[in-house]
Amino acid sequence: MNDTLTEPKIRKQRYDLNFKRSAVELWLSGGKSAQSVAAELGISGQTLKTWKQQLSVPPPLSGAQTMEQLQEENRRLRRELTGALRRCDILKKTLGILSEPNGNALNG
């Protein structure tokens, strides 16, 4: 009989993953505070911060490279770049020789 005097149960609102992602992206890209964005969306600032933590994906451990691997890759890429620059210089010089009006190489 006292059921009418009891407070109604507050049902916890559930949001789908897309809404959570959009809310976090809006917060991070918008330049507004978490409280401001949360108020616009009708949620609490703490909820928005929790979603950010839940949605942040830790880097995969299997794909992580050691410092030595990164340094070796850096050396390899530098060697490749040096070779490419040399080939580019050779092509520029060749083009310059071939395009000279008094070049005896082509006109005999």
N, C-alpha and C positions, 0 to 999 in steps of 0.2 A: 504494500500500500504506500510505502514511502518511496516508491520507484520514481515518482514525479519530482522528488526533491533532489535526487542524485544528479550529479553533473553528467552530461553526455560524454561518452568516450570519444576522445580525440583520435581520429584515425590518421595514421601516419601516411602521408602522401608518397606515392611511388612515382619516380620519374624514369623514363627510358634512357638508355645509354646515349642516344643521339642528343637528347635534351641536355644531358649532363655535359657532353663534349662541347656542344654549342655554347652553353653557359660559361664554361671555363675558357673557351676561346674568346668569347666576348669580353670577359674580364681581362685576360692577358693582352689582348690586342687593342682594347679600347682606351687604355690609359686611365681608367677610373678605378676607384678603390673597390675592394671586394664587397664592402657594405653597400656601396652605391649600386653596383650591378645586381647584387642579391635583392635589394629593395625593389628594383625595377622588375625583377623576375618573380617576386613574391616568395622568396626563400630567405633563409638566414645566411649571414656572412660565413658562419662556421660551416654550414652545409656546403657552400661553394668551395671553401678551402679544403674540406674533406674530399670532395669530388676531384679536386686538382691532385691531391695526393694519391687517390685511387687510380686515376687515369694516367699518371706519369708512369711510363714504362721504363723499367731499369734496363740498362744495356745488356744484351745477351752475353753470358760469360764465355760461351764457346767461340764466339766471333771476336772476342777481345784479343788484341795483339800486344805483345810485349814491346817494351821500349827498343830492344835489340832488333826485333822484326821491323818496326817502324823506321829505325835508322837505316837498315839494309835496303828497305824499299825506297827511302829517300836518296840513298847513294845510287841505286839503280836508275831512278827517274832522272837524277842529275846527269848521269852518263848518257841516257837517251836524249835529253835536251841538248847536251853538248854536241852529239852527233847530228841531230836535226839542224842545229844552228850552223854547223860546218857545211852540211849539204845545201842549206839555204844560201850561204855565202858563195859557194861554188856555182850554184845556179845563177846568182846575180852577176857574178863575174863573167860567166859564159854568155849570158844574155847581153851584157855590156860589150863584149868583144864582137859578137855576131851583129849587133845593131850599129856598130861604128860605120860611118859612111865611107871611110877610106880603108876599110878592112880588106886586106889582101887575101884573107883566108877563103873567101867565097868568090871573089871577082877575078881571081887568077892573075 
